[in-house]
Amino acid sequence: MALRLPPLATLRIFEAAARLQSFKLAASEIGLTPSAVSHGIDTLEKWLEVRLFDRAGRTVTLTEIGRQYLPYVAEGLSMIGVGTERVASGPHRKRVSVSVAPTFAMEWLVPRLARFNALHPDIAVLIDTSHRQALFPLDGVDLAIRMGKGPWPNTNSQLLMRESLVPVASPAYLAGLGGASGLDWAKAKFIHVSSVENDWSSWFSGVGLEAPDGASHLHFDTVHLALDAAAEGLGIAIGRLPLLDKHLHSGRLVRASDRVLPIETGYWLAAPPGDETRREIRAFQRWVLSEISGETRRSQAAE
């Protein structure tokens, strides 16, 4: 059954006028005259047989029906716009927008991004590290790298890496906790990340150790700050492999225990459902998966 749709031009006019609460501002944004905007709204109201705006002189306000209608129109136009961006070609389209978990961006993606730029100098990469979950296709994001158990519904999700918990500290701090039979956990200050408060209890329980009573604690809101605090000798942080690798290789941090606890969460590369048509997005997907595959092979060869 064919959808019954009003003229697309009138919907664009309505969305702008409703969002800006002004026919004059909408006209300036769209590139029309105020009278053309008014005429477009009249046409849409007659087509719908409802009143969308109350007019009082030069002031316009949405009616209750207009307020109900606006989200549907705005979302529909957004999807058309995003879809057009995804399928259109041309030199100005050679970019890929990636929503990335902040820790993954800092610890893994950014240090390797120069290699992608060397392979594809014509493709611009836009990185968004906000914590919000990307909604395909409404957010205008091409790909997302997210931490969790995954996979996510209504996406093409590929697992990049699983995580493992391990305590880490600066070499000097760790040396100060030595006891007759090894590390004295009762002397340690435990560094926590507020978003993953259960990491310490999960690690102690998972490796068969008992958390010390009366221990002191230090709390941060990001993984990056927690690792920095551990590197500065403020305590022991619970880190997540493999994103700790660069800190361990540099010697900035060392493992406080050889007991590593694999966990269910990991990092996933998520894309909208369906076959990807844009070359630059496919190129970025292939590059990320190739980097992960190469590091996995090197890690296995070193074991």
DRENGU-22169 format. One record per residue: residue in three letters; x, y, z of N, C-alpha, C in turn. Coordinates in steps of 0.001 Angstrom, whole numbers. Each point is the difference from the previous one (the first is absolute). Layout:
% residues N
PT  rest      n_X      n_Y      n_Z     ca_X     ca_Y     ca_Z      c_X      c_Y      c_Z
PT   ala        X        Y        Z        X        Y        Z        X        Y        Z
...
% end
This chain:
% residues 303
PT  rest      n_X      n_Y      n_Z     ca_X     ca_Y     ca_Z      c_X      c_Y      c_Z
PT   met      848    -1199        0     -848     1199        0      883     1249        0
PT   ala     -227      912     -932      811     1209      -99     -271      919     1191
PT   leu     1093      604      527     -148      936     1101     -625     1294     -492
PT   arg     -828      585      833     -623     1287     -319      870     1098      610
PT   leu      754      711     -858      960      977      475     -336     1390     -511
PT   pro      144     1016      850     -159     1383     -460     1218      412     -818
PT   pro      -50     1141     -671     1148      458     -780     1244      157      885
PT   leu     1125     -572     -440     1215       12      809      456     1416      319
PT   ala     -135      917     -948      445     1381      222     -741      638     1165
PT   thr    -1281     -312      159     -761      586     1100      439     -570     1345
PT   leu      443    -1249       24      484     -600     1245     1303      649      441
PT   arg      865      291     -963     1250      674      334     -280     1387      566
PT   ile     -958      711     -605     -368     1325      493     -582     -103     1409
PT   phe     -883     -970      214     -616     -164     1316     1046     -304     1063
PT   glu      945     -902     -287     1009     -374      995      829     1209      416
PT   ala      436      808     -983      803     1177      309     -807     1032      789
PT   ala    -1221      272     -427     -830      988      689     -338     -442     1415
PT   ala     -272    -1303      187     -334     -520     1327     1208       27      914
PT   arg     1150     -369     -540     1226      -34      810      428     1406      408
PT   leu     -122      965     -918      449     1364      255    -1089      886      590
PT   gln    -1253     -502      -28    -1145      769      514     -105     1356     -693
PT   ser      317       19    -1305      -47     1260     -746      -23     -293    -1494
PT   phe     -962      599     -700      -32     -127    -1460     1176      764     -622
PT   lys      352     1146      599     1085      820     -541     1340     -726      101
PT   leu      284     -583     1168     1261     -724      172       42    -1248     -872
PT   ala    -1136     -668     -125      -60    -1180     -864      272      385    -1446
PT   ala     -555     1130     -425      221      461    -1373     1472      267     -249
PT   ser      677      619      983     1430      293     -144      821    -1281      -77
PT   glu     -362     -977      809      755    -1263       27     -169     -774    -1297
PT   ile    -1203      -68     -508     -298     -809    -1181      336      730    -1298
PT   gly      -10     1343       43      255      762    -1206    -1265      369     -749
PT   leu    -1076      245      763    -1274      415     -579     -392     1351      583
PT   thr    -1102      548     -496     -556     1208      607     -959     -408     1114
PT   pro     -220      878      990     -981     -324     1043    -1382     -315     -558
PT   ser     -398      688    -1067    -1319     -274     -569      -37    -1394     -620
PT   ala     1134     -467     -580       50    -1348     -563      -92    -1046     1108
PT   val      629      291     1152     -112     -919     1139    -1438      -52      481
PT   ser     -629     1142      133    -1403       51      431     -891     -764     -970
PT   his      247      177    -1289     -782     -716    -1011      226    -1505      108
PT   gly     1260     -421      271      292    -1425      144     -720     -611     1188
PT   ile      -43      736     1103     -712     -480     1194    -1501      -93     -290
PT   asp     -544      998     -693    -1431      -30     -369     -308    -1235     -847
PT   thr      897     -287     -958     -196    -1157     -876       -7    -1293      801
PT   leu      936     -109      951       75    -1221      806    -1226     -126      904
PT   glu     -415     1086      606    -1174      -40      879    -1252     -404     -784
PT   lys     -152      509    -1223    -1152     -371     -817       59    -1463     -401
PT   trp     1228     -466     -293      164    -1411     -391     -352     -917     1173
PT   leu      451      381     1219     -256     -814     1194    -1401      230      568
PT   glu     -578     1161     -335    -1294      418      546       75      197     1516
PT   val     1116      569      431      186      350     1415      738     1336       57
PT   arg      -24      644     1162      771     1223      199     1274     -357      773
PT   leu     1145      370     -559     1292     -324      606      563     1151      823
PT   phe     -361     1241     -359      511     1177      699    -1151      909      382
PT   asp      143      639     1152     -857     1126      364      749     1272     -370
PT   arg     -649      899     -702      621     1232     -460     -603     1180      746
PT   ala      874      847      557     -432     1231      672      936     1114     -462
PT   gly     -401      722    -1033      874      999     -586     1196     -675     -658
PT   arg     1188      391      411     1214     -600     -544      486    -1181      838
PT   thr     -727     -305     1064      387    -1094      884     -746    -1271     -390
PT   val      745    -1127      -53     -617    -1302     -295      413     -990     1076
PT   thr     -954     -809      420      278    -1057      969     -659    -1289     -474
PT   leu      642    -1108      300     -552    -1288     -384    -1283     -300      763
PT   thr     -951     -564     -690    -1178     -544      673      375    -1344      621
PT   glu     -882     -571      772      257    -1308      587      209    -1043    -1094
PT   ile     -794       69    -1071      182     -935    -1111     1358      221     -665
PT   gly      400     1269     -131     1314      295     -577     1119     -572      828
PT   arg     -116       88     1333     1026     -563      883       57    -1515     -132
PT   gln    -1134     -643     -178      -17    -1450     -166      599     -421    -1340
PT   tyr     -217      812    -1013      437     -344    -1358     1502      217     -198
PT   leu      573      999      689     1386      396     -227     1015    -1139      151
PT   pro      -37     -817     1059     1024    -1047      124       11     -975    -1178
PT   tyr    -1175     -316     -528      -63     -927    -1138      646      619    -1241
PT   val     -314     1270     -237      560      668    -1179     1505      172      148
PT   ala      446      438     1196     1434      224      219      787    -1289     -168
PT   glu     -520    -1105      549      702    -1280     -116       13     -476    -1445
PT   gly    -1112      157     -696      -55     -425    -1388      972      764     -877
PT   leu       58     1324      159      929      801     -788     1452     -321      365
PT   ser      243     -265     1284     1352     -366      430      447    -1296     -665
PT   met     -897     -980      -51      348    -1274     -622      254      166    -1493
PT   ile     -779      846     -654      229      260    -1424     1367      653     -192
PT   gly      313      975      860     1282      682     -110     1174     -932      229
PT   val      -96     -819     1051     1089     -936      296      136    -1035    -1102
PT   gly    -1133     -505     -475       43     -974    -1085      621      577    -1253
PT   thr     -303     1258     -291      592      661    -1159     1506      121      153
PT   glu      467      365     1212     1431       85      257      685    -1341     -209
PT   arg     -673    -1077      397      622    -1317      -47      124     -539    -1420
PT   val     -914      376     -895       51     -570    -1344      581      964    -1024
PT   ala       51     1296      312      521      962     -974     1498     -186     -172
PT   ser      496      308    -1179     1430     -114     -280      551     1359     -357
PT   gly     1312       54     -188      655     1252     -347     1164      255      925
PT   pro      935      839     -407     1207      218      799     -275      579     1372
PT   his    -1083      778      161     -299      592     1301     -637    -1006      956
PT   arg     -280    -1227     -442     -636     -998      848     1010     -935      636
PT   lys     1304      155     -287      984     -978      449      355      217     1469
PT   arg     -891     -411      844      230       88     1431     -771    -1112      686
PT   val      449     -347     1194     -699    -1006      789     -117      523     1422
PT   ser    -1219      -38      527     -271      486     1348     -115    -1197      940
PT   val      834       -6     1059       79    -1152      894     -278      438     1429
PT   ser     -986     -612      620     -276      208     1417      796    -1042      784
PT   val      871      458      897      961     -898      652      -48      183     1511
PT   ala       35    -1108      728      128       70     1456     1289      762      335
PT   pro      -43      961      940     1166      861      251     1280     -769      308
PT   thr      -84    -1042      844     1213     -738      349      597     -686    -1210
PT   phe     -837     -597     -837      494     -658    -1209      645     1017     -930
PT   ala     -600     1180     -106      565     1041     -864     1391      400      469
PT   met      163      239     1299     1284      468      525     1063    -1094        7
PT   glu     -385    -1203      401      984    -1049      213      289     -843    -1238
PT   trp     -943      -54     -953      225     -874    -1154      -90      729    -1330
PT   leu    -1100      713     -238     -243      532    -1339      957     1126     -376
PT   val       91     1038      840      802     1175     -362     1471     -356     -225
PT   pro      631     -839      847     1406     -334     -259      233     -731    -1324
PT   arg    -1044     -579     -597      150     -756    -1250     -579      726    -1204
PT   leu     -672     1106      226     -760      645    -1068      897      504    -1130
PT   ala     1244      322      300      916      457    -1053      180    -1070    -1072
PT   arg      -88    -1270      397      157    -1074     -994    -1179       -8     -974
PT   phe    -1205      278      498    -1142       99     -909      160     1209     -918
PT   asn      458     1130      550      197     1195     -815     1036     -229    -1090
PT   ala     1032     -795      316     1020     -296    -1006     -570     -854    -1127
PT   leu     -889     -930      341     -604     -862    -1016    -1069      729     -805
PT   his     -729      917      666    -1129      676     -651       78     1503      277
PT   pro      955      695     -583      147     1436      283    -1176      843     -471
PT   asp     -829     -560     -872    -1137      754     -533    -1244     -111      865
PT   ile       37     -821     1060    -1183     -221      833      164      715     1335
PT   ala     -909      895      306       11      690     1290     -751     -845     1031
PT   val      548     -106     1195     -627     -764     1083     -498      969     1066
PT   leu    -1287      -64      301     -604      830     1036     -252     -873     1228
PT   ile      609      362     1126      -91     -805     1224     -915      688     1010
PT   asp     -975     -743      504     -918      494     1033      143     -912     1211
PT   thr      462      550     1146      227     -821     1183    -1051      215     1084
PT   ser    -1167      493     -372    -1061      152      995     -450    -1380      480
PT   his     -501      -49     1229     -386    -1283      600    -1342     -513     -513
PT   arg     -745      845     -708    -1326     -436     -425       99    -1132    -1020
PT   gln    -1000     -842      -10      -55    -1105     -958     -435      531    -1362
PT   ala      787     -268    -1025     -339      462    -1342    -1256     -704     -497
PT   leu     -913      777     -543    -1229     -550     -564       85       85    -1515
PT   phe       66    -1168     -646       46      -12    -1460    -1429       61     -544
PT   pro     -289      787    -1015      901      944     -658     -170     1437      466
PT   leu     -780      230     1056     -430     1358      330     1129      895      466
PT   asp     1046     -548      616     1063      834      545     1014      444    -1043
PT   gly     -131     -444    -1239      964      376    -1014     1354     -652      192
PT   val       52    -1071      773     1242     -730      264       88    -1185     -957
PT   asp     1177     -190     -594      177    -1104     -941      322    -1309      711
PT   leu      859       76     1020      435    -1186      732       86      349     1482
PT   ala      -56    -1020      847      175      212     1437      882    -1101      565
PT   ile      867      366      927      796     -983      744     -401      143     1453
PT   arg     -629    -1044      519     -579       68     1334      452    -1170      861
PT   met       44      261     1303      358    -1037      961    -1255     -594      607
PT   gly      -74    -1306       85    -1140     -671      598       22    -1477     -325
PT   lys    -1092     -670      331      -97    -1434     -272     -411     -261    -1446
PT   gly     -765      925     -610     -383     -112    -1408     -502    -1398     -365
PT   pro     -315     -218    -1285     -174     1031    -1016    -1309      762      216
PT   trp     -130     1148     -681    -1168      840      190    -1040     -264    -1080
PT   pro    -1273       36      374    -1050     -249     -999      -23     1084    -1069
PT   asn     -447     -377    -1182     -148      912    -1132     1309      655     -423
PT   thr     1103     -725      191     1307      450     -477      763    -1198     -562
PT   asn     1005      296     -814     1002    -1003     -346     1149      176      981
PT   ser      119     -896      971      991      129     1064     1067    -1074     -131
PT   gln     1263      420       61     1130     -919      -58      857      180     1242
PT   leu      286    -1097      683      834       58     1202     1445      305     -378
PT   leu      572     1029      630     1400      345     -238      915     -669     1015
PT   met     -361       53     1271      851     -573     1050     -793     -181     1280
PT   arg      292    -1054      722     -533     -185     1347      947      653      997
PT   glu     -499      265     1200      794      648     1036      363     -971     1119
PT   ser     1076      334      715      414     -734     1189      416     1006     1062
PT   leu     -328     -307     1259      335      888     1110     1342     -391      611
PT   val      810     1015      333     1275     -235      678      364     1256      793
PT   pro      478     -150     1233      405     1170      791     1340      540     -501
PT   val      127     1331      -19     1241      633     -453      366     1148      921
PT   ala     1289      280       63      506     1091      831     1343      450     -571
PT   ser      526     1087      554     1340      428     -394     1017     -940      632
PT   pro     1156     -195     -630     1017     -891      586      402      412     1415
PT   ala      136     1313      228      428      462     1323    -1066     -281     1057
PT   tyr    -1270      250     -354    -1073     -250      967      -80    -1485      331
PT   leu      132     -826    -1003     -100    -1438      206     1140     -504      880
PT   ala     1178      562     -179     1153     -410      819     -241      285     1470
PT   gly     -771     1033      290     -281      351     1387    -1030     -885      666
PT   leu     -653     -874     -774    -1013     -895      562      519    -1413      201
PT   gly     1268     -209     -229      560    -1343      131      -36     -485     1442
PT   gly     -336    -1265      171       -4     -621     1312      844    -1262       -2
PT   ala        9     -685     1102      815    -1215       94     -464    -1064     -985
PT   ser    -1300      -36     -304     -527    -1031     -900     -593      607    -1263
PT   gly      482     1182     -357     -507      640    -1206     -708     1306      311
PT   leu     -850      440     -922     -664     1289      140     -956        6     1189
PT   asp      100     1045      818     -866      159     1178    -1203      852     -402
PT   trp    -1112     -664     -348    -1182      703     -483     -592      922     1056
PT   ala      200     -307     1282     -575      819     1069      581     1408       26
PT   lys     1202      184     -548      626     1323      -20     -426      837    -1212
PT   ala     -653     -633     -967     -270      670    -1281    -1162      975       89
PT   lys       93     1050     -812    -1143      881     -231     -580     -396    -1350
PT   phe    -1310     -264      -44     -639     -515    -1204     -638     1151     -786
PT   ile      379      102    -1261     -514     1047     -882    -1171     -556     -793
PT   his    -1130      710       28    -1227     -448     -655     -407      960    -1122
PT   val     -736     -529     -966     -648      810    -1037    -1499      -94      255
PT   ser     -663     1154      107    -1401       11      431     -915     -795     -924
PT   ser      292      -40    -1293     -888     -700     -940      149    -1516       61
PT   val     1082     -479      603      229    -1453      111      446     -330     1426
PT   glu     -795      424      966      346     -149     1416      215    -1448      412
PT   asn     -623     -945     -712       88    -1401      418     1245     -712     -501
PT   asp      873      688     -736     1174     -675     -558      882     -624     1082
PT   trp      222      729     1094      869     -546     1046     -626    -1231      663
PT   ser    -1263       91      348     -646    -1144      643      -68    -1188     -957
PT   ser     -222      267    -1291      -25    -1082     -988     1360     -664     -106
PT   trp     1055      799       15     1342     -578     -120      354     -847     1225
PT   phe     -201      538     1197      321     -770     1213     -781    -1309       30
PT   ser    -1299       76     -281     -822    -1206       11      417     -968    -1098
PT   gly      274      527    -1197      311     -854    -1140     1318     -731      106
PT   val      990      609      683     1319     -650      115      163     -748     1318
PT   gly    -1061       -3      814       38     -785     1228      719      652     1161
PT   leu       54     1328       15      614      717     1113    -1079      732      796
PT   glu      331      337     1239     -939      730      854      435     1452       96
PT   ala     -915      915     -283      325     1423       86      282      375     1443
PT   pro     1034      804      240      347      356     1383    -1055      895      638
PT   asp     -233     -196     1273     -930      855      739      679     1321      351
PT   gly     -799     1047       33      507     1299      437      968      661     -954
PT   ala        5     -415    -1256      926      592     -969     -421     1423     -336
PT   ser      946      819     -431     -316     1364     -429     -244       16    -1500
PT   his     -772      990     -429     -448       19    -1395      106     1410     -576
PT   leu      134       52    -1317       64     1243     -740     -875     -175    -1242
PT   his     -833      989     -315     -986     -161    -1066      179     1066    -1084
PT   phe     -132     -424    -1252       53      907    -1151    -1159     -324     -931
PT   asp     -307      966     -873    -1145     -212     -897      405     -520    -1377
PT   thr     1306     -101     -286      427     -546    -1291     1145     -980      202
PT   val      106     -946     -937     1097     -969       22     1335      716     -149
PT   his       41      989     -882     1247      714     -260      562      627     1272
PT   leu     -858      652      796      455      616     1246      445    -1051     1015
PT   ala     -707    -1114       51      369    -1063      935     1390     -554     -328
PT   leu      280     -216    -1275     1315     -519     -392     1088     1042      249
PT   asp     -315     1269     -251      966     1063      296      323       43     1491
PT   ala    -1042     -145      826      208        9     1448      887    -1172      430
PT   ala     -233    -1165     -589      837    -1164      324     1432      239     -446
PT   ala      195      577    -1175     1352      267     -499      730     1015      873
PT   glu     -758      898      649      612      997      884      233     -534     1411
PT   gly     -297    -1277      220      283     -609     1295    -1047      236     1059
PT   leu    -1252      269     -414    -1060      266      972     -716    -1265      463
PT   gly      261    -1132     -623     -663    -1236      388       66    -1026    -1114
PT   ile     -864    -1024      125      -94    -1055    -1008    -1337      131     -714
PT   ala       35       24    -1321    -1227       65     -797     -288    -1370     -584
PT   ile    -1262     -257     -270     -363    -1229     -703      -99      375    -1478
PT   gly      891     -558     -797       41      334    -1415     -631    -1074     -856
PT   arg     -209      333    -1267     -628     -927     -936      923     -232    -1190
PT   leu      421    -1242     -148      768     -384    -1183     -956     -200    -1159
PT   pro      394      257    -1259     1350      378     -439      246     1496      -76
PT   leu     -928      846      435      205     1434     -134     1059      538      954
PT   leu      494     -839      891     1095      384      893     1368     -176     -644
PT   asp       52     -645    -1140     1272     -460     -545     1043     1098     -108
PT   lys     -373     1170     -500     1008     1044     -213      599      471     1333
PT   his     -793       17     1080      508      398     1317      942    -1058      559
PT   leu     -315    -1264     -232      847    -1085      480     1298      -73     -799
PT   his      -81      172    -1307     1196      -62     -843      965     1138      302
PT   ser     -542     1169      363      854     1154      308      612      -95     1387
PT   gly     -526     -876      855      476     -106     1368     -621     1010      938
PT   arg     -893      815     -527     -688      993      836     -830     -689     1067
PT   leu     -603    -1121     -361     -747     -825      935      510    -1434      -93
PT   val     -137     -725     1085      343    -1427       15    -1149     -757      650
PT   arg      -83    -1273     -309    -1052     -815      606      278     -207     1484
PT   ala    -1035      190      794      127     -236     1442     -249    -1462      352
PT   ser     -458     -779     -966     -252    -1430      193       99     -680    -1355
PT   asp      395    -1271       25       33     -755    -1254    -1339     -689     -269
PT   arg     -986      262      842    -1327     -592     -172     -862      931     -853
PT   val     -348     -469    -1185     -791      772     -953    -1376     -637     -105
PT   leu    -1054      830       74    -1368     -522      -11     -697      379    -1304
PT   pro     -233     -964     -913     -797      295    -1206    -1437      327      394
PT   ile     -594      979     -682    -1385      391      277     -813       -7    -1295
PT   glu    -1322      161      130     -898     -139    -1144        4     1199     -927
PT   thr      354     1181      520      -92     1194     -831     1151       87     -996
PT   gly     -212      778    -1025     1020      207    -1011     -343     1213     -832
PT   tyr      803      249    -1020     -241     1109     -908     -508     -532    -1326
PT   trp    -1042      664     -516     -694     -439    -1204      -11     1123    -1028
PT   leu      132     -382    -1267     -158      930    -1105    -1419     -166     -531
PT   ala     -810     1039      143    -1416      -73     -381     -276      928    -1175
PT   ala     -832     -489     -912     -389      761    -1189    -1497     -161     -210
PT   pro     -614      890     -765    -1430     -171     -306     -240    -1318     -723
PT   pro    -1181     -566      125     -292    -1257     -697       18      191    -1514
PT   gly      243    -1097     -704       23       59    -1464     1416       79     -530
PT   asp      120     -109    -1312     1308       43     -650      464     1448     -128
PT   glu     1232      253      433      563     1343      -90      381      315    -1446
PT   thr     -360     1200     -462      267      373    -1391     1146      998     -134
PT   arg      309      753     1040     1030     1034     -121     1392     -577      186
PT   arg      869      319     -954     1352     -555      -13      779      363     1253
PT   glu     -122     1259      467      800      437     1136     -388     -719     1287
PT   ile    -1276     -321      153     -427     -726     1193      516    -1432      -39
PT   arg      -97     -642    -1158      538    -1354     -142     1505      -12      259
PT   ala      698     1036     -461     1447       76      204      344       86     1481
PT   phe     -761      805      752      275      134     1434     -309    -1304      729
PT   gln    -1093     -649     -362     -331    -1292      612     1115    -1015     -236
PT   arg      454     -116    -1247     1062     -960     -326     1277      318      774
PT   trp      317     1290      113     1235      385      687      -51     -363     1486
PT   val    -1103      318      671     -116     -338     1432      132    -1502      208
PT   leu     -719     -779     -804       49    -1458      150     1392     -540     -314
PT   ser      689      602     -968     1360     -431     -328      969      302     1140
PT   glu     -145     1169      606      858      358     1137     -203     -966     1161
PT   ile    -1248     -300      295     -301     -927     1095      554    -1383     -310
PT   ser     -194     -476    -1235      480    -1322     -393     1511      -87      106
PT   gly      704     1030     -447     1457       -2       70      505      -16     1427
PT   glu     -630      753      885      428       26     1392     -288    -1333      685
PT   thr    -1111     -628     -361     -311    -1306      574     1047    -1025     -406
PT   arg      408       17    -1272     1024     -946     -475     1338      246      704
PT   arg      366     1254      175     1274      300      673      -42     -410     1460
PT   ser    -1140      192      643     -146     -385     1403       96    -1506      163
PT   gln     -652     -750     -892       56    -1452       78     1397     -533     -290
PT   ala      717      661     -908     1361     -442     -319      953      250     1161
PT   ala     -291     1026      807      882      340     1127     -219     -903     1200
PT   glu    -1145     -677       53     -313     -862     1159      779    -1300      -33
% end
